[in-house]
Amino acid sequence: SAAVRAQALAWLGLAYEKLKDVDIWALYATYDEACIEATPHSLLAGECFARLERALKEDYLGNGGGALPADIEAKVTRLRALAAPIAPGPTKL
C-alpha cells in the first residue's frame, strides 16, 4: 500500500541521513523526497520534509546561515507545499 511504501521510504531516508558522514552520497534526500511524494499532505510527509529541509540546510549552509541555492530553494518550496497538511473542509449536513 502507499502508506507502507511511504513509511519504508521514510526509514530509508533516516538511515541514509545518519550515514551521510560516511559519504554514502545524498540518498537520504532522494528517499525523503519520494516519501513526501508518496503520501502528500500526511503526517509522515511532514516528518520527511522536516528532516529533508534540516539536512539540506546543514549540507548547503552549515552553521553560517544565508540562502540556499535557487534550485534547491525551489525544490524545498515545492516539497513544503506537498508536505503541508490539508485542513479539512466544512462539514456538510
Secondary structure, 3 states (H helix, E strand, C coil): CHHHHHHHHHHHHHHHHHCHHHCCCCHHHHHHHHHHHHCCCCHHHHHHHHHHHHHHHHHHHCCCCCCCCHHHHHHHHHHHHHHCCCCCCCCCC
